[in-house]
Amino acid sequence: MADESTQSIVIDAAPSEIVAVIADFDAYPAWANGMKRTEVLETRADGYAAQVKFNIDQGPIKDEYVLAYDEWSPRRISWHLVKGQMQKFQEGSYVFTERGGSTEVTYTLSVQLVVPMIGLFRRKAEKMIMDTALKELKRRVENAG
């Protein structure tokens, strides 16, 4: 089982605005660092993505993987890995907590790579990836409003 990492950030927007940005997978290459291409493979009855294919190229990190989205709500989005080249396991979620006009977004991620990585390096990489993802999400949401 993979270790779990969690980080939070406060975004000046309602949860519904944040969910809308996260759900707009076609726009990811324009704002998500290293994201080269996304493709919604399957859509749920409510219009949200059920499965999405991602292509990332972030320096030494290159991967193509498919995530299945288990939950889409104004309180939580969750997903798990269907298949990947560099990853053999991934589970993640965003949890949204309203804070008087703003929203605290808590990002939790568990990843296990195909090639083992020393714990210290893996934790540093996870922190950098999560920190960048949350800051980019905040910038995208707040600049869209």
BAFI-3210 file (N, C-alpha, C; in Angstrom, 3 decimals, decimal comma, padded with zeros to 6 digits):
// residues 145
n [1|2|3|4|5|6|7|8|9|10|11|12|13|14|15|16|17|18|19|20|21|22|23|24|25|26|27|28|29|30|31|32|33|34|35|36|37|38|39|40|41|42|43|44|45|46|47|48|49|50|51|52|53|54|55|56|57|58|59|60|61|62|63|64|65|66|67|68|69|70|71|72|73|74|75|76|77|78|79|80|81|82|83|84|85|86|87|88|89|90|91|92|93|94|95|96|97|98|99|100|101|102|103|104|105|106|107|108|109|110|111|112|113|114|115|116|117|118|119|120|121|122|123|124|125|126|127|128|129|130|131|132|133|134|135|136|137|138|139|140|141|142|143|144|145]
n.u [000,843|000,462|001,951|000,193|-000,298|-001,103|-002,300|-003,344|-005,140|-006,427|-008,952|-010,292|-013,214|-016,356|-017,190|-018,457|-017,438|-014,778|-014,970|-015,955|-013,709|-011,891|-013,270|-013,084|-011,392|-010,299|-009,065|-006,792|-004,064|-003,488|-003,072|-002,143|000,836|003,151|001,241|000,434|-001,554|-005,002|-007,743|-011,085|-012,393|-014,683|-017,967|-020,052|-023,553|-024,411|-022,950|-020,354|-016,872|-016,072|-013,918|-010,590|-007,872|-004,510|-001,626|001,519|004,436|006,948|009,756|011,928|009,821|007,649|004,640|001,827|-001,441|-004,550|-007,322|-010,060|-012,998|-014,584|-016,303|-018,142|-018,913|-020,222|-018,771|-016,725|-014,308|-013,233|-010,862|-009,325|-006,548|-006,695|-005,063|-001,545|001,715|004,064|003,041|001,694|-000,292|-002,743|-004,611|-006,806|-008,087|-010,074|-011,213|-013,713|-014,200|-016,267|-015,400|-016,531|-017,114|-014,832|-013,047|-011,675|-009,456|-008,636|-006,226|-005,609|-003,414|-002,330|000,258|001,837|004,718|005,867|008,600|010,555|011,048|013,229|012,112|012,437|013,003|010,688|008,692|009,453|009,094|006,317|005,345|006,177|004,754|002,064|001,930|002,447|000,264|-001,964|-001,472|-001,547|-004,194|-005,568|-004,743|-005,843|-008,639|-009,183|-008,419|-010,212|-012,568]
n.v [-001,189|002,257|005,202|007,983|011,381|014,696|017,964|021,388|024,302|027,647|028,940|031,733|031,402|029,800|026,355|025,187|026,642|025,875|023,125|023,201|024,136|022,044|019,990|020,687|019,268|019,542|022,010|021,740|021,480|024,164|025,370|023,618|022,570|020,857|019,221|017,743|016,668|015,840|013,569|012,904|009,854|008,528|009,402|010,251|009,789|012,184|014,074|014,613|013,633|010,202|008,547|009,518|010,191|011,008|012,795|013,483|015,537|016,439|017,467|015,198|013,529|011,642|010,469|008,430|007,959|006,592|007,743|006,875|008,412|008,464|009,908|012,896|015,819|018,779|018,774|016,927|015,343|012,360|009,831|007,029|005,070|003,563|002,548|002,788|003,940|004,585|004,420|002,194|002,302|004,600|006,751|009,383|012,537|015,522|017,580|019,805|022,575|025,007|028,324|030,894|032,531|031,838|028,844|026,031|023,817|020,536|018,355|015,061|012,408|009,273|007,449|004,882|003,933|002,165|001,652|001,361|004,007|005,856|006,635|009,314|010,880|010,358|011,479|014,180|014,705|014,220|016,280|018,550|018,193|018,215|020,726|022,460|021,772|022,590|025,365|026,168|025,486|027,241|029,736|029,517|029,286|031,648|033,634|033,234|034,190]
n.w [000,000|-000,707|000,751|002,217|001,367|002,379|001,716|002,116|000,916|000,826|-001,151|-002,784|-003,499|-004,271|-003,514|-005,783|-007,944|-007,915|-008,322|-010,934|-012,367|-011,904|-013,181|-015,848|-017,908|-020,478|-020,444|-018,881|-020,006|-020,483|-018,033|-016,005|-014,682|-016,654|-017,802|-020,710|-022,358|-022,210|-022,069|-022,038|-021,483|-020,814|-019,799|-017,051|-016,136|-014,997|-016,307|-015,523|-015,730|-016,035|-016,617|-017,298|-019,420|-018,995|-020,057|-019,049|-018,903|-017,253|-016,990|-015,614|-015,093|-016,811|-018,019|-018,847|-018,037|-016,739|-014,996|-012,907|-011,929|-008,903|-007,295|-007,519|-006,114|-004,418|-002,113|-002,281|-004,416|-005,808|-006,849|-008,614|-009,819|-012,996|-015,030|-015,674|-016,757|-015,291|-012,774|-010,347|-008,565|-007,509|-005,555|-004,883|-003,614|-003,462|-000,942|-000,015|002,025|003,168|004,063|005,059|002,586|001,274|000,284|001,770|000,390|000,520|-000,406|-000,961|-001,526|-002,664|-003,958|-005,746|-007,288|-010,241|-010,331|-007,498|-005,115|-003,056|000,178|001,293|-001,003|-002,479|-000,839|-000,902|-003,632|-003,864|-002,170|-003,598|-006,024|-005,119|-003,843|-005,993|-007,668|-006,095|-005,815|-008,502|-009,121|-007,392|-008,469|-011,070|-010,542|-009,057|-010,879|-012,893|-011,995]
ca.u [000,000|001,206|001,753|-000,740|000,128|-002,227|-002,008|-004,535|-004,989|-007,702|-009,227|-011,364|-014,285|-017,276|-016,829|-018,957|-016,511|-013,569|-015,342|-016,070|-012,350|-011,331|-014,001|-012,778|-010,136|-009,748|-008,275|-005,608|-002,764|-003,283|-002,730|-001,556|002,257|003,574|000,147|000,526|-002,809|-006,021|-008,833|-012,165|-012,680|-016,032|-018,700|-021,130|-024,900|-024,565|-022,130|-018,964|-016,014|-015,955|-012,526|-009,805|-006,487|-003,599|-000,244|002,327|005,855|007,431|011,176|012,215|008,579|006,832|003,724|000,489|-002,223|-006,002|-007,970|-011,516|-013,538|-015,566|-017,264|-018,160|-019,931|-019,718|-017,952|-015,611|-014,029|-012,258|-010,471|-008,323|-005,837|-007,138|-003,811|-000,490|003,016|004,998|002,342|000,921|-001,398|-003,002|-005,928|-006,730|-009,342|-010,155|-012,337|-014,000|-014,820|-016,528|-014,821|-017,017|-016,845|-013,713|-013,133|-010,445|-009,351|-007,680|-005,816|-004,997|-002,924|-001,506|000,809|002,898|005,332|006,314|009,982|010,623|011,754|013,588|011,052|012,704|012,845|009,287|007,927|009,783|008,433|004,876|005,092|006,326|003,650|000,817|002,024|002,282|-001,112|-002,891|-001,229|-002,045|-005,654|-005,968|-004,534|-006,806|-009,988|-009,308|-008,291|-011,375|-013,735]
ca.v [000,000|003,508|006,183|009,043|012,752|015,638|019,397|022,229|025,699|028,372|029,592|032,724|031,008|028,791|025,007|024,899|027,245|025,061|021,866|023,483|024,204|020,688|019,165|021,137|018,584|020,049|023,219|021,454|021,825|025,610|025,891|022,628|022,402|019,570|018,477|017,917|016,313|015,121|013,071|012,260|008,585|008,092|010,411|009,747|010,274|013,571|014,951|014,634|012,592|008,928|008,148|010,521|009,824|012,133|012,703|014,518|015,614|017,460|017,182|013,765|012,786|011,491|009,356|008,394|007,164|006,761|007,797|006,730|009,304|007,744|010,831|014,320|016,525|020,080|018,557|015,995|014,658|011,300|009,067|005,975|004,709|002,416|002,017|003,782|003,428|004,741|004,210|000,961|002,593|005,991|007,157|010,772|013,257|016,903|017,805|021,235|023,050|026,448|029,141|032,277|033,170|031,131|027,395|025,297|022,636|019,578|017,415|013,856|011,602|008,084|006,982|003,884|003,861|000,864|001,570|001,853|005,263|006,046|007,355|010,741|011,494|010,239|012,467|015,513|014,815|014,360|017,617|019,509|017,993|018,659|022,163|023,091|021,544|023,440|026,773|026,383|025,450|028,513|030,809|029,344|029,586|033,057|034,482|033,014|034,865]
ca.w [000,000|-000,813|001,805|001,856|001,636|002,395|001,804|001,973|000,512|000,835|-002,435|-002,685|-004,416|-003,755|-003,961|-007,133|-008,905|-007,897|-008,981|-012,377|-012,929|-011,873|-014,155|-017,206|-018,229|-021,739|-020,181|-018,056|-020,600|-020,465|-016,708|-015,093|-014,993|-017,176|-018,425|-022,156|-023,032|-021,437|-022,905|-021,295|-022,156|-020,455|-019,039|-016,201|-016,473|-014,525|-017,139|-015,067|-016,289|-015,318|-016,824|-018,018|-019,745|-018,810|-020,534|-018,405|-019,218|-016,331|-016,813|-015,528|-014,898|-018,013|-017,770|-019,428|-017,108|-016,774|-013,695|-012,831|-010,905|-008,102|-006,675|-007,877|-005,334|-003,962|-000,921|-002,480|-005,677|-005,538|-008,033|-008,467|-011,036|-013,777|-015,575|-015,820|-017,175|-014,178|-011,512|-010,218|-007,658|-007,166|-005,065|-004,465|-003,415|-003,027|-000,038|-000,003|003,255|003,052|005,126|004,992|001,304|000,676|000,424|002,039|-000,451|001,058|-001,453|-000,405|-002,632|-002,422|-005,227|-005,703|-008,603|-010,715|-009,871|-006,117|-004,904|-001,654|000,873|001,418|-002,325|-002,859|-000,070|-001,442|-004,934|-003,606|-001,631|-004,688|-006,963|-004,492|-003,624|-007,307|-008,133|-005,338|-006,163|-009,865|-009,032|-006,769|-009,450|-012,160|-010,052|-008,673|-012,071|-013,755|-011,394]
c.u [000,885|000,942|000,860|-000,144|-001,084|-001,698|-003,309|-004,150|-006,374|-007,818|-010,414|-012,429|-015,174|-016,840|-017,279|-018,043|-015,233|-013,827|-015,413|-014,692|-011,727|-011,979|-013,697|-011,420|-009,497|-008,832|-006,977|-004,283|-002,466|-002,814|-002,057|-000,132|002,568|002,491|000,163|-000,799|-003,722|-007,104|-009,859|-012,566|-014,124|-016,671|-019,833|-022,466|-025,105|-023,685|-020,679|-018,183|-016,020|-014,528|-011,825|-008,382|-005,636|-002,238|000,527|003,774|006,402|008,892|011,418|010,956|007,762|005,931|002,451|-000,308|-003,708|-006,521|-009,469|-011,991|-014,715|-016,654|-017,039|-019,264|-019,367|-018,820|-016,693|-015,544|-013,008|-012,022|-009,525|-007,732|-006,463|-005,919|-002,817|000,789|003,997|004,359|001,666|-000,250|-001,513|-004,437|-005,786|-008,098|-009,072|-011,366|-012,480|-014,752|-014,998|-016,026|-015,224|-016,645|-015,657|-013,919|-011,752|-010,492|-008,260|-007,461|-005,101|-004,624|-002,073|-001,053|001,861|003,417|005,739|007,744|010,039|011,459|012,042|012,571|011,244|012,495|011,387|008,452|008,195|009,094|006,930|004,546|005,155|005,140|002,349|000,804|001,797|000,852|-002,092|-002,713|-001,749|-003,569|-006,176|-005,864|-005,587|-008,212|-010,142|-009,180|-009,454|-012,570|-013,807]
c.v [001,248|004,391|007,292|010,385|013,657|017,059|020,163|023,628|026,340|029,130|030,516|032,452|029,985|027,411|024,711|025,479|026,411|023,732|022,073|023,542|022,810|019,813|019,527|020,564|019,106|021,248|022,932|021,810|023,329|026,119|024,900|022,292|020,980|018,764|018,769|017,648|015,605|014,670|012,389|011,013|008,132|009,166|009,756|010,339|011,731|014,554|015,057|013,478|011,355|008,403|009,190|010,006|011,098|011,806|013,837|014,390|016,774|017,162|015,685|012,902|012,812|010,305|009,547|007,467|007,496|006,730|007,595|007,596|008,624|008,664|012,248|014,950|017,879|019,962|017,748|015,491|013,581|010,477|007,938|005,642|003,481|001,735|003,155|003,118|003,453|004,422|002,839|001,151|004,101|006,091|008,592|011,369|014,732|016,971|019,314|021,606|024,558|027,170|030,601|033,004|032,568|029,633|026,837|024,021|021,751|018,485|016,257|012,947|010,447|007,580|005,922|003,731|002,430|000,616|002,122|003,126|005,394|006,980|008,859|011,455|011,469|011,294|013,891|015,732|014,998|015,760|018,663|019,417|018,537|020,168|022,919|022,957|022,459|024,916|027,091|026,379|026,765|029,655|030,734|029,745|031,075|034,000|034,327|033,830|036,322]
c.w [000,000|000,401|001,293|002,244|001,545|002,513|001,593|001,528|000,585|-000,475|-002,266|-003,734|-003,710|-004,247|-005,397|-008,217|-009,026|-008,614|-010,495|-013,040|-012,973|-012,948|-015,605|-017,651|-019,510|-021,520|-019,417|-018,725|-020,578|-019,097|-015,762|-015,537|-015,464|-017,877|-019,922|-022,864|-022,051|-022,401|-022,012|-022,088|-021,943|-019,585|-018,251|-016,650|-016,056|-015,299|-016,711|-015,685|-015,397|-015,431|-017,691|-018,194|-019,676|-019,409|-019,886|-018,847|-018,409|-016,013|-016,759|-015,376|-016,180|-017,763|-018,577|-018,515|-017,225|-015,340|-013,862|-011,668|-010,219|-007,552|-007,181|-007,044|-004,922|-002,722|-001,201|-003,922|-005,334|-006,797|-007,651|-009,837|-011,684|-014,385|-015,738|-016,279|-016,006|-012,826|-011,503|-009,260|-007,507|-006,678|-004,611|-004,256|-003,143|-002,119|000,111|001,275|003,145|004,291|004,938|003,718|000,571|000,891|000,727|001,205|000,144|000,019|-000,770|-001,567|-002,122|-003,781|-004,944|-007,127|-008,944|-010,229|-008,450|-006,022|-003,407|-001,014|000,945|000,089|-002,768|-002,140|-000,570|-002,781|-004,760|-003,118|-002,739|-005,661|-006,382|-004,292|-004,929|-007,793|-007,408|-005,684|-007,566|-009,892|-008,458|-007,780|-010,569|-011,721|-009,775|-009,856|-013,020|-013,279|-011,628]
res [m|a|d|e|s|t|q|s|i|v|i|d|a|a|p|s|e|i|v|a|v|i|a|d|f|d|a|y|p|a|w|a|n|g|m|k|r|t|e|v|l|e|t|r|a|d|g|y|a|a|q|v|k|f|n|i|d|q|g|p|i|k|d|e|y|v|l|a|y|d|e|w|s|p|r|r|i|s|w|h|l|v|k|g|q|m|q|k|f|q|e|g|s|y|v|f|t|e|r|g|g|s|t|e|v|t|y|t|l|s|v|q|l|v|v|p|m|i|g|l|f|r|r|k|a|e|k|m|i|m|d|t|a|l|k|e|l|k|r|r|v|e|n|a|g]
***
